Amino acid sequence: MPAPTARQTLTQALQRLGYALLLPVSILPLAALLHRLGQPDVLDLAVLSLAGQALFGQMPLIYAVAIAFGLSRQGQGIQALAGAINFLLLSSAFNTLSPGLHADMICGILAGLTTALIFSWSRTLRLPGWLRPLQEDLPGLLISALACLLLVIPLFLFWPMLEAGISQVDTHLLTTPFGAFCYGVLNRLLIPLGLHQVLGSLVGLGESNLQALASAQPLHEGYFAGLYPVIMFGLPGACFAIWVHRKRLQRLPQGGMLLTLALTSALVGITEPIEFLFAFTAPWLFLAHTLLTGISFAVCSGLGIKVGSYFSAGLLDLVLSYAAGEHSFWLIPLGILFFVAYALLFSLLLERSPLSLPSRTLAEDLPQLANVTPTDPQMLAIQFLKVLGGMDNLQAMSVCLTRLSLRVGDMALVDQSRLTALGSLSWIVLNDHQLVLVLGPNAGLIEGQIRMLAERQSVPLGLEPGKAQP
């Protein structure tokens, strides 16, 4: 197998960082919900509000721990602890040198990254025999702490300029219709690569977003409203168009699956199952989706609609962010227009080039409907293992919300024809050894069951599908 290029190595590293960022990002809606429920006009419980504010206040520390843990080889707890310690060292040293800047978040991200890189490198060192029992932990702990203390010098020199630049982009470029359009298109284009979280975290380092985080307010308020019409209305409209199209062609409509995907997008803002349904099999649909997203951002910017988000711009986010936004009501009629636009445009494009979903006719599919997918998680995991060529063929596995990334020894042993029957919404074969399954909410459950089965059989499963196993 050819060695990966520098571009592939960088992309894989950024993807892993994007996956690691999902944990702290997913905590934000919980913190927002606690904060909102504790307000006087809801439950009037100060303890809930204080709990939410405490989570918001500790987000830099949570970022440091999550990145250090998420980038570790086997999910080592000691590496997560080192990330927390190194953040405290870095932030304390920086605040001593320059107390007036908003640097806690960048300190958390840098501490997590530095810890992960140093720990990975330190495992190649060889200690004297009497220190051999500490080979795994001691070098990484000491060297990463020293590196974070030294990191405060370039951070002190360059961060004021970088913070000012990011703040200028946030407050002047992205708040214009053209800037918002570009951000919306880029945000969706990075979805297949798993890099949209990296983009969101980068622009979130501006002063306005850090102040919003400190006061438990929605983030990206000035330019993020355009995502609500797309996620709550547009993508469900796309699901409706796909359902109508399949019904017209006398294919199995898959209405239950499409309804589940639409509700998941509209209610909680998880869009990957829908986007992965056509991102690789129908790129013209994905391109139309990215352009419509950009248009939604531009329209909301032009109309002065300012509604931030805690997580992913679903109904839950809108309920939590509605009161803090400006012209929030207009998201609803605008969203209805985008539902119609997505439904009409996707219907037109599907007529010209059908989507590559399972294409048997309805009459051919009906006899197979008796083969119900196992509801027991362990049985479902066993069925997936059989389809993947057995436990011996599976080398590494990682989960990212709705996706399961896998590395197999021989792709020819994977029975792709049975993946749909087991509930896989879509899948992408990246190369001769890597594939990604889009499983929706079941991804984490199936990953846990497969790992449990692997432990029972003493089969080592790696956490890095992008790397060849030794």
Salt bridges, closest charged atoms under 4 A:
ASP41 OD2 - ARG36 NH2 2.86
GLU136 OE1 - ARG123 NE 3.11
GLU163 OE2 - HIS102 ND1 3.49
GLU272 OE2 - ARG403 NH2 2.71
GLU275 OE2 - ARG188 NH1 2.77
GLU275 OE2 - HIS289 NE2 2.71
GLU351 OE2 - HIS245 ND1 3.84
GLU351 OE2 - ARG248 NH1 2.26
ASP365 OD1 - ARG360 NH2 2.76
GLU447 OE2 - ARG451 NE 2.62
GLU464 OE2 - ARG16 NH2 3.62
GLU464 OE1 - LYS467 NZ 3.21
